[in-house]
Amino acid sequence: MRINILAIESSCDETAVALISNGKILNNLIASQMIHAAYGGVVPELASREHEKTIGNLAEQALLEAGLNWRDLDAVAVTQGPGLMGSLLVGHSFAKGVSVALGIPLILVNHMQAHIMAHFIPERKPGLPFLCLTVSGGHTQLVLMDELMRFNLLGQTRDDAVGEAFDKGAKMLGLPYPGGPLIDRYAAHGNPEAFPFSVSKMPGLDFSFSGIKTSLLYFIRDKEVGHPGFVEKNLPDICASYQRHLLAMLMEKLELAASTHQVKSIGIAGGVAANSGLRKLLAEKAKEKKWDVFIPEFSFCADNAAMIAITAHYKFLAGDFAALNSIPVASLSADFELNPAQG
């Protein structure tokens, strides 16, 4: 049985389109929005306008590269949420238009679930139960998948996500947006034990990253008062120390969750999963704990449509289609999804 699905991701500042055929990703196109760099962060209205300019041409390009035409599609999938409402609306409206015009099913995908399902794109797939630490600019979550496509949220951040802690910390240090990857780059050349930072302690499996951000802010203020230029001179050591504390907070909760639920199949997902320090730390912990570790390719870590496509493939097999009165939702948890028939 042929199953060709066009997948669309437009939850934030990346316009992404992918095609999947019988569970195999044919392509994964991403158009980044560089316009936000001048503002030090994503401007929602500008993001929406850029999606609107790009999405149609990107879909045409994906079909052309795959050697398919619109009539070859069996379904269209799109991110329902979470994300910026304006950005979600652009993708959602486009997908609905394709569904109506071609008379094919519409599939809604939870963005956070899709990050986890990115592990099921390669031939080597996680065994179940599977524990995933999802770390992105807007979310930090621990999710247990005990059955395929059944997600149980174990813990999450109560304030800022770790990706925000990286990006906002970078901004305090004078690094350009997006600064998270730059902290990782500088950290590779610094001493992670150089400086201490205060961290917040949360009960159970929840996270909090607001405290360490405040600690970094006061650290910079106090050091610069007595020693102008201190940050610039010590940037690698500051980045390495700041990153060490952030990653230690993540690994502490991941280890606790794995032990509590007796899980050996472990993964990380989301944009921060591309962090080299996190990948190295996870590899070390895997040897110590005898974990079977799964980390998506770099192209599947950040926001992309391939993860939407693989999730949609399994939803298609289950007959999980949406009604045309469905709506995007700016806030969705990894374990929660609206009834598609009710929107």
C-alpha positions in Angstrom: 0.0 0.0 0.0 1.4 3.4 -1.0 1.3 6.1 1.7 2.7 9.5 0.5 2.4 12.3 3.1 3.3 15.9 2.8 4.4 17.2 6.2 4.6 20.9 7.3 6.2 22.4 10.3 5.8 26.1 11.1 5.6 26.4 14.9 8.3 29.1 15.3 10.9 30.6 13.0 11.6 27.7 10.7 9.5 26.9 7.6 9.9 23.2 7.0 8.4 20.8 4.5 9.1 17.0 4.2 7.7 14.1 2.2 7.5 10.6 3.5 6.5 7.5 1.5 5.7 4.2 3.2 7.6 5.4 6.3 10.7 6.5 4.4 11.7 10.1 4.4 12.2 11.3 0.9 13.4 14.9 1.7 13.5 17.4 4.5 13.6 21.0 3.5 14.1 23.9 5.9 14.0 27.6 5.3 15.5 29.5 8.2 14.4 33.1 9.0 17.5 35.2 9.4 15.4 38.4 9.9 15.2 37.8 13.7 18.9 38.1 14.3 18.7 41.9 14.3 16.2 41.8 17.2 18.0 39.3 19.4 15.1 36.9 19.4 12.1 35.7 17.4 9.5 38.4 16.5 6.2 36.6 16.2 4.6 38.9 13.6 7.7 38.8 11.4 7.8 35.0 11.7 4.3 34.6 10.5 4.9 36.8 7.4 8.0 34.9 6.5 6.1 31.6 6.7 3.5 33.0 4.4 6.0 34.0 1.8 7.9 30.7 1.9 5.6 27.8 2.5 4.0 27.4 -0.9 7.3 27.5 -2.8 8.9 25.1 -0.4 6.1 22.6 -0.8 6.5 22.8 -4.6 10.2 22.3 -4.3 9.8 19.2 -2.0 7.4 17.6 -4.5 9.7 18.4 -7.5 12.8 16.9 -5.7 10.9 13.8 -4.8 9.5 13.3 -8.3 5.9 13.5 -7.1 3.0 15.8 -7.9 0.1 17.0 -5.8 -2.2 14.1 -6.9 0.3 11.6 -5.6 -0.4 12.7 -2.0 -2.5 10.5 0.3 -2.5 12.8 3.2 -1.2 16.2 4.5 0.2 16.6 8.0 0.9 19.8 10.0 2.0 20.8 13.4 -1.0 21.6 15.7 1.1 23.0 18.5 2.8 24.1 20.7 4.3 27.2 19.1 3.6 30.8 18.1 -0.1 31.1 17.2 0.5 33.2 14.1 3.1 30.8 12.8 1.0 27.8 13.5 -2.0 29.4 11.7 0.0 29.8 8.5 1.0 26.1 8.4 -2.4 25.0 9.5 -4.3 27.0 7.0 -2.0 25.9 4.2 -2.5 22.2 5.1 -6.3 22.6 5.3 -6.2 24.1 1.8 -4.3 21.2 0.5 -6.6 18.7 2.2 -9.7 20.4 0.8 -8.3 20.9 -2.7 -7.1 17.3 -3.1 -9.8 15.6 -1.0 -7.1 13.9 1.2 -7.0 13.4 5.0 -5.6 16.1 7.3 -3.3 14.9 10.1 -2.5 17.0 13.2 0.8 16.4 14.9 2.0 17.5 18.4 5.3 19.2 17.9 6.8 17.8 21.2 5.7 14.2 20.4 7.3 14.6 16.9 10.6 15.5 18.5 10.5 12.1 20.3 9.3 10.3 17.2 12.4 11.6 15.3 14.2 8.6 16.8 12.0 6.3 14.7 13.2 7.7 11.4 16.4 5.6 11.1 16.5 1.8 10.7 17.8 1.4 14.3 14.8 2.3 16.4 14.5 2.5 20.2 13.1 -0.4 22.1 10.1 0.1 24.4 9.7 1.4 27.0 11.7 4.4 25.8 12.6 7.4 27.9 13.3 10.7 26.1 14.7 13.9 27.4 13.2 16.6 25.1 15.2 19.8 25.3 14.4 22.8 23.1 14.1 26.5 23.1 10.7 26.5 24.6 10.4 23.1 26.4 12.3 20.8 28.7 10.4 17.5 29.3 11.0 13.9 30.4 8.6 11.6 28.5 8.2 7.9 28.8 6.8 6.0 25.8 5.7 2.6 27.0 3.8 1.8 23.8 4.4 3.2 20.3 2.7 6.6 20.1 1.7 6.6 23.7 3.4 9.4 25.6 3.5 9.8 29.4 4.9 13.1 30.7 7.0 12.4 33.8 8.5 15.9 34.4 9.0 19.3 32.8 10.3 22.7 33.5 8.3 25.0 35.8 9.7 28.2 34.3 12.3 28.6 31.6 13.4 25.8 29.2 17.0 24.9 29.1 17.2 26.2 25.5 16.1 29.6 26.9 18.7 29.4 29.6 21.3 28.9 26.9 20.1 31.7 24.6 19.4 34.2 27.3 22.7 33.4 29.0 24.4 34.0 25.7 22.7 37.4 25.3 23.9 38.4 28.8 27.4 37.5 27.7 27.1 39.7 24.6 26.9 36.8 22.1 24.7 37.2 19.0 21.3 35.4 18.6 20.9 32.4 18.6 23.6 32.2 21.2 23.1 28.7 22.6 25.3 27.0 20.0 28.0 29.7 20.6 28.1 28.9 24.3 28.7 25.2 23.4 31.5 26.3 21.0 33.3 28.5 23.6 32.8 25.9 26.3 34.8 23.4 24.3 37.9 25.6 25.0 37.2 26.5 28.6 37.5 25.1 32.1 34.1 23.8 33.3 35.2 24.0 36.9 36.3 27.7 36.8 33.2 29.3 38.2 30.3 28.2 40.4 26.7 29.1 39.7 23.6 28.7 41.8 21.0 26.2 40.6 17.4 25.7 41.5 16.4 22.3 43.1 12.9 21.0 42.1 11.2 18.0 43.7 10.6 14.9 41.6 11.4 15.0 37.9 10.6 18.7 37.3 13.1 21.3 36.3 13.8 25.0 36.9 16.3 27.1 35.0 15.4 30.6 36.1 17.7 30.5 39.1 20.9 29.8 37.2 20.1 32.6 34.7 19.8 35.0 37.6 23.0 33.7 39.1 24.8 34.3 35.7 23.4 37.8 35.6 24.6 38.8 39.0 28.0 37.1 38.3 28.5 39.2 35.2 27.4 42.4 37.0 29.7 41.9 40.0 32.7 40.9 38.0 32.4 43.7 35.5 32.1 46.4 38.2 35.5 45.6 39.6 37.2 44.3 36.5 36.0 45.8 33.2 36.4 43.4 30.3 36.4 40.4 32.7 33.7 38.6 30.6 35.5 39.0 27.3 38.8 37.8 28.8 37.2 34.8 30.5 34.5 33.9 28.0 35.5 30.3 27.4 35.7 29.5 31.1 32.4 31.2 31.8 30.6 29.4 29.0 32.1 26.0 30.1 31.1 26.5 33.7 27.6 27.7 32.9 27.1 24.9 30.5 28.4 22.3 33.0 25.8 23.4 35.5 22.9 23.3 33.0 23.9 19.8 31.7 24.3 18.5 35.2 20.7 19.5 36.0 19.5 17.7 33.0 21.4 14.5 33.6 20.5 14.4 37.3 16.8 14.2 36.4 17.3 11.9 33.4 19.2 9.4 35.6 16.5 9.6 38.3 13.8 8.9 35.8 15.6 6.0 34.2 16.2 4.5 37.6 12.7 5.1 38.9 11.0 3.6 35.8 13.7 0.9 35.2 14.3 2.0 31.6 17.5 1.2 29.6 16.4 2.7 26.3 17.2 6.4 26.5 17.1 9.3 24.1 17.4 13.0 23.8 15.6 15.2 21.3 15.0 18.8 20.4 17.4 21.6 19.4 19.6 21.4 22.5 20.2 17.7 21.7 22.7 19.0 19.1 24.8 20.3 22.1 28.2 18.5 21.9 28.6 18.7 25.7 25.2 17.0 26.3 26.0 14.3 23.7 29.4 13.5 25.3 27.9 13.4 28.8 25.1 11.1 27.7 27.6 8.8 26.0 29.6 8.6 29.3 26.5 8.0 31.3 25.4 5.2 28.9 28.7 3.3 29.5 28.3 3.7 33.3 24.6 2.7 33.4 24.6 0.3 30.4 22.0 2.4 28.7 21.0 1.9 25.0 21.2 5.5 23.8 19.5 7.1 20.8 20.4 10.5 19.5 18.8 11.9 16.3 21.0 13.2 13.4 21.6 16.9 13.7 19.1 17.7 10.9 16.4 16.0 13.0 17.2 17.7 16.3 16.1 21.3 15.5 12.6 22.1 14.3 12.1 20.1 11.0 9.3 18.5 9.0 10.8 15.0 8.9 9.8 14.5 12.5 6.3 15.7 11.7 6.2 13.2 8.7 7.2 10.1 10.7 4.7 10.9 13.4 2.0 11.4 10.7 2.9 8.1 9.1 2.0 6.2 12.3 -1.1 8.3 12.8 -2.2 7.5 9.2 -1.8 3.7 9.9 -4.0 4.2 12.9 -6.6 6.2 11.0 -6.1 9.2 13.2 -7.3 12.0 11.0 -8.5 15.5 11.9 -11.7 17.3 11.0 -11.6 20.5 9.1 -12.9 22.5 12.0 -9.6 21.8 13.9 -7.6 24.6 15.2 -3.9 25.1 16.1 -3.1 25.3 19.8 -0.2 27.5 21.1 0.3 25.4 24.2 0.3 21.6 24.1 2.2 19.2 26.4 4.0 16.1 25.1 1.4 13.8 26.7 -1.7 15.8 25.6 -3.4 16.2 22.3 -6.8 17.6 21.4 -9.4 15.3 20.0 -9.0 16.1 16.3 -12.7 15.8 15.7 -13.4 18.5 18.2 -10.4 20.8 17.3 
